[in-house]
Amino acid sequence: MNKTGLPVVCRGVTNTMDALRCAAEGAAAIWVTSNFESGASPIAVMKKIIVTLRGNHWDTEVFLSGGIRRGTDVLKAIALGATCVFLDPETSLWALYHG
C-alpha cells in the first residue's frame, strides 16, 4: 500500500524495470498493455514482469490487456499468472454482433 492508503494501479507498463519501480513505490497492481512503439506482445512482456515481481513483490497483482482475441488467450494469461485479463474492444463488439 502506498502512503495515501488507496490502492494504486499503474497502467501502461511495458517492461520489467517500470514494473519493479511501481511495485517498490507501493502499487497494488501493474496493468500490462500493448505499446505500439515496441514490437513485443503484451503477453510476452507480462510473463517477464511476473517472473521479476515474484521475487520481492509477490503480492502485487498483474493485469493484462491487449492481444486478447479468444478464450484460449485468456486461459494462457491466467496460466502465466495474470490476476485479471481485459478483452479488446473489437472482441467484445464482435461477440455482441454475432450474438
C-alpha positions as CSV (number, residue, x, y, z in Angstrom):
1,M,0.0,0.0,0.0
2,N,1.2,3.5,-0.8
3,K,1.4,6.5,1.6
4,T,-2.2,7.6,0.9
5,G,-3.7,4.2,1.8
6,L,-5.5,4.0,-1.5
7,P,-4.8,1.1,-3.9
8,V,-2.9,2.4,-7.0
9,V,-2.9,0.6,-10.4
10,C,-0.1,1.5,-12.7
11,R,-1.3,1.2,-16.3
12,G,0.8,1.1,-19.4
13,V,3.7,-0.8,-18.0
14,T,5.7,-2.4,-20.8
15,N,9.0,-3.5,-19.2
16,T,10.3,-5.1,-16.0
17,M,12.1,-2.1,-14.7
18,D,9.0,0.1,-14.7
19,A,7.1,-2.8,-13.1
20,L,9.7,-3.1,-10.3
21,R,9.6,0.7,-9.7
22,C,5.8,0.8,-9.5
23,A,5.8,-2.2,-7.1
24,A,8.5,-0.6,-5.0
25,E,6.5,2.6,-4.7
26,G,3.5,0.7,-3.4
27,A,1.3,0.0,-6.4
28,A,-1.3,-2.6,-5.7
29,A,-1.4,-3.8,-9.4
30,I,0.6,-3.5,-12.6
31,W,-1.5,-3.2,-15.8
32,V,0.4,-4.5,-18.7
33,T,-0.8,-3.0,-22.0
34,S,0.4,-3.0,-25.6
35,N,2.7,-0.3,-26.6
36,F,2.6,0.3,-30.4
37,E,6.2,1.6,-30.3
38,S,7.7,-1.7,-29.2
39,G,7.4,-4.9,-31.0
40,A,6.9,-7.2,-28.0
41,S,3.5,-8.7,-27.4
42,P,1.8,-7.8,-24.1
43,I,1.6,-11.5,-23.0
44,A,5.4,-11.9,-23.5
45,V,6.1,-8.8,-21.6
46,M,3.6,-9.9,-18.8
47,K,5.4,-13.2,-18.4
48,K,8.8,-11.4,-17.8
49,I,7.2,-9.0,-15.4
50,I,5.5,-11.7,-13.4
51,V,8.8,-13.7,-13.1
52,T,10.6,-10.5,-12.0
53,L,7.9,-9.4,-9.5
54,R,7.6,-12.8,-7.8
55,G,11.0,-12.4,-6.2
56,N,10.3,-9.4,-3.9
57,H,6.8,-8.1,-4.7
58,W,4.7,-11.3,-4.8
59,D,1.6,-9.5,-3.5
60,T,1.4,-7.1,-6.5
61,E,-1.3,-8.1,-8.9
62,V,-0.7,-8.2,-12.7
63,F,-3.5,-7.2,-15.1
64,L,-3.3,-7.7,-18.9
65,S,-4.9,-6.0,-21.8
66,G,-4.1,-6.1,-25.5
67,G,-3.7,-9.0,-27.8
68,I,-6.6,-11.0,-26.3
69,R,-8.8,-12.3,-29.1
70,R,-10.0,-15.7,-27.9
71,G,-10.9,-17.5,-24.7
72,T,-7.7,-19.6,-25.0
73,D,-5.8,-16.3,-24.8
74,V,-7.4,-15.6,-21.5
75,L,-6.6,-19.0,-20.2
76,K,-3.0,-18.6,-21.3
77,A,-2.7,-15.3,-19.5
78,I,-4.2,-16.7,-16.3
79,A,-1.9,-19.8,-16.5
80,L,1.1,-17.5,-16.8
81,G,0.0,-15.6,-13.6
82,A,-2.3,-12.8,-14.7
83,T,-4.8,-11.8,-12.0
84,C,-7.2,-10.0,-14.4
85,V,-7.5,-10.1,-18.2
86,F,-9.3,-7.4,-20.2
87,L,-10.8,-8.2,-23.6
88,D,-10.0,-5.9,-26.6
89,P,-13.0,-3.7,-27.7
90,E,-13.1,-5.4,-31.1
91,T,-13.5,-8.8,-29.5
92,S,-16.4,-7.5,-27.3
93,L,-18.1,-5.9,-30.3
94,W,-17.7,-9.0,-32.4
95,A,-19.3,-11.1,-29.7
96,L,-22.2,-8.7,-29.4
97,Y,-22.7,-8.6,-33.2
98,H,-22.7,-12.4,-33.5
99,G,-24.9,-12.9,-30.5
